[in-house]
Amino acid sequence: MQIENNKVVTLNYTLKDNDGNILDKSDDGTFVYLHGAMNIIPGLENALAGKASGDDLSVSVSPEEGYGVRDDSRVQQVPKNMFENGSDIQVGMQFHAQGQNGEVLVVTVADVLEDEVVVDANHPLAGKELNFDVTVVEIRDASAEELEHGHVHGPGGHQH
């Protein structure tokens, strides 16, 4: 069976930056996604199309096909008193915020100033070239429920 839309795919992968630093890794057969449902970044999904169980591949994904290019307009200073515990905020912490159109954003604390906090709504991997070493572990047909919901369900059905 080959990877194509509406197939459930199990992968093992290692993700590195251009300096060879490991950014993420899943090598225990637990990374599972529904192909064609935009559950993973486009550059990786496109590279996996047509692959079969047991295939190994190395893929470099540009920012445009990954988490996007960095957008400096997504970095802003906000008053420290907007946070419940303003004195305990540290660089690297992440918070949920509401965007201009009511959407939920994840922001990362980039800097803590005396009375303000610099937050960054870019994805932490935005602007980075991503280098994947991937092994296709398994491919199966998606269930009707998985297709309806747009994502993979665990062995006991959906957990949401």
N, C-alpha and C positions, 0 to 999 in steps of 0.2 A: 504494500500500500504506500502511496506517495502523499506527501503533505500538499493539501489543497484546501480551499475554503470549506468550512463546516467539518473539519477533522479536528479531533482532540489530539494534541501533540505533547509528549513528555520529553523534556530536554535535560541534559546536564550541560552546564556552561561555566566558563570563567570569563569575567569582564575585566579588562585592563585599560588603563589610560595609555597615552603615547609614550610615557616613561616606563611602562612595564609594571606599574603599581596595580595590584589587584583591588578593584573597586567593589566587586560583588562576585559571589560564587554559589552555585547550586550543583552539587555532584552526588546527590542522594536519590535522584529520581522523583523529587517532589515538585519540581517546577512544571506545571501543566497549564496549557492555554488552549483557547479555541481559535484556530487559524481563520483569518478573514474577519474577525469581530473587533479588530483594533484593540486587542488585549495586550499587545506588546508593541514596541516602537516599529515604525514602518520599515526602516532599513533592515532590521533583522528579519522581520516577517517576510519581506520580499526575497531575501537571500535564502530563506528556508523553503520557499515554494518549490515543489518538485523533488525534494529530498525524501529519502526512505529511512526506515529504521536501521540503525547501525552506521549511518553516514556521519562522518566527522567533517567539520568545515571551520575555517577561520574567516571572519567577516569584520571589515572596518566600516563603521557607520559614521557618516558626517553629522555634524550638529543638525543640519536641516532635515535629516532622515532619522534623527534621534530625539533628543529632548528640546530641540530648537536652538536658535542662536540667543546669546544673552541680550537682554533688552534693559538698558540702564533706566528706562522710565519705570521699571517694575521695582526699583529700589527707592525707598523713601524713609524719611524720618518721621516718627510718630511720638507723641508725648508718652513718657514713661508711665504716667498715671492711667493710661489705657489698659495696662496690664494689672491683673489682680494683685500680684506680689511684685511690684516694680523694682524692689531692691534686690531681688534674687534672680534677675534675668542675666543669662550668660550667652556669650557668642556661641552659635551653633544650635541653640534651642529652636524648636519649631512650634508654631502656633497655627490654629485655624483662624482665618479672617474672612470677612465678607467683601467681595469685589464690588465694583461699581454697578454691575448688573445683578447683584444679589447672589452671584455664584460663590461657592466656598473655595477659598484659596489656602494653600499651605505656604506660610512665610517662614523664612529662616532668619534668625537674629544675626546680622552681619557686624554690628558694633553696638556698644552700650556707652552712651554719653551721660553727662551729668543729669540732664532732665529729659533726654530723648533716647529713643531706641531706633537704630537703623535696621529696617527689615527688607528682605529681598524675596520677592515673589517668583523669581526665576526658579526653575527646577535646579537642584544642586548640580546636575550634570549638563545643564544648558551650556552651549558653547564648546563642549568637549567632543573630540573624536573618540568613539567608543570601539574597542577592539575585543571581539568575542571569539573564544574557542568553544565550539559547540559540538555535542554528540546528540544525535537524535536517538532517543531510547525507545519510544513506542509511538504508534499512530493508531487511532481508532476512529470509528464514526461517532459523531456527537449524537446524544439522545435528543429526542424532540424537545424535552424540557430545557436542555442546555442551549439548543438553538433558539428557543423562545426567549430565554433569559439573556442570551448573548455572552455566556461564560460557562466554564466548566464547573460541574458539581462533584463533590466528593462521593466516595463509595456508598454513603447512606442517603444520597440525595442532596438537596440544597440546604445550606446552613445560613440562610438569610431570611 
